Amino acid sequence: MSVTKRWSVRSWPWSVTGAPGPRWAWLLLGGVLLAGALVAVLAWLAGTGPYTALGNTDPGPVVRLGTPLLRLLVDLSATLCTGSLACTAFCSRPDSTGALTPLGYATLRDAARWAVLWAVATLLLIPFDVADTAGQPLADTLAPAHLVALTGALEEPKAWLVTAVVAVLVAVGGRLTLRWQPAVALLGLAVFGLLPALATGHSSSDAGHDIAIAAIMIHVPAAAIWLGVLVAFLRYGRRSDATIGRRYARIAEVCWVVLVASGVVDALLLVPAGQLVGTSYGLVLLAKLVLTGAVGLIALRGRRRVLASRSRLVGIELLALAGAFALSIGLTHLPPPAFVGRPVTAQETLLGYDLAGPPTLLRLVLDWRIDALFGPLAVLLAVGYLLAARRVGGWPVGRTVSWLAGCLVLLVATSSGIGRYAAAMFSLHITAHMLIGMLAPILFALGGPLTLARQAAPPAASHWLDALGESAAVRALTQPIAALTVFAGAPFALYFTGLFDAAVRFHWAHLIIDAVFLVIGYLFVWPVIGVDPTPRPLPNLARLGMVLAAMPFDILFGALLISTHRVIGNGSAGSNFYQALALPWVHSLLADQRTAGEIALAVGEVCLLLVIAALLLRWQRVDEPADEAGLDDYQRILAELARHR
């Protein structure tokens, strides 16, 4: 009997067969108790050392112990919420109408419940985190006026407020929706909710923070998805078909590789090689890496046996991951050795690294610093595309060349000397912005990735791709007026409203800006010159009209950058970032900004002309054969009429 037939509407919120089995709950309770005990022991062993190392006073035992334990509760509830949503998105697929299957419904409702706990625990954590950061007793920070003032002055409590709002939105959304596409959007929202605290943690400080923060933003969501999907598998795997087991195996394998790679990168930046064993932070980090690596190797080796026999190895995997989770919480309470007692330059504090000198052509070409997010992403996109093209066979070479060129542009814009200097100089920031937001999307759209993915993917994945491609959000964003408005208006909204002034000093904000403009650019050029079919097919005249309508806005944007007398990115919201950086070769910030405007004009117009050229070529290749076919049909009809006469 299939899973769907054994489910009833009354049993949906609980399990496949009605009441949930007790084993998963006992395993989860054991993992929570183990993690809590480890966190408490680490906090007790650390004592007042972390506060003394940072020059703070001791906030008292309640804060020393309560802060990491509440952080554990926040992170566990966030993990279970995110993992349940990942199970909804990846371990179930929508029916023909887009509605959730019973398994998807159950995991979505679990996510909504965990989101409520996530929001409550985050709100409880805020006064503890304020007291812990300020080095004050909890009783002193609970005074409303004092708590509000400290929360406004400190970065991490404000990040927790953002997380609490996200958790509330996920809880409400999880209760209201019954469809798969909104559930995928909630998964993206939950992953976003994990990031604010990371953006203000250890990885965001001093030397190497540009790489460390990108690595930790990959590391934590991978850990949350792995552990959360594992709990969902333990709860529902016995009562459902083998699909959830097979998909959990694939998710765990990918997450383990990501965890190990990003964890090693973060460790190399936060702990010097000679202090890995000689410091408390290094020992805890080493234990976490060893535990994560061991559980991954054991799980990967016995995965088939586990899925076939449901052996105890999955329970051991859960307890081991809970231990690694607790060690991660312990690390948030300890100062990294790389940041204690080491003098740093102003450039290392603001950028994460030092610049060798002015941006000569040789430095822009050869002075690389791999971006921890977009560098690996560009390589993975290129390798994945090549493997998919090989699997399909006979894939057009021109599309492959275009896609690989787009990956190269993305890599150069973020990891070459251009990317290295983009964080320090507005002119090179705009250069990278134009390459990422205009040139790379053009090349990606000409590669036809969605068509290739549908042909190379298994039926289940193709079903997911079709559901996402036909979603209401994609249809709305590719609607001509909406796509043109977002594409033309986004630069003005970022650079002429003070938003960039507030974001310029944060590397995580630069990552978000690059990602958003890459998506916006792709959503604009996809309906115009994209090889893949769109939810709203447009006639060629409408495509040409979109490009011609975008050109004046591009010219206006460049002209405003040249003519404005306000230095963008140097406002008080960003602590006068460019002025504080004080690069000796930038003699005038306004002159550098005028150079940025000239670059925006040149690159933007060239890219739009490339779009027009690609559109005209497409027009010739698509319409002329259609016209010839129509003429042949017309002549055949005339011949048939003549024969009858």
Disulfide bonds with the S-S distance in Angstrom:
none
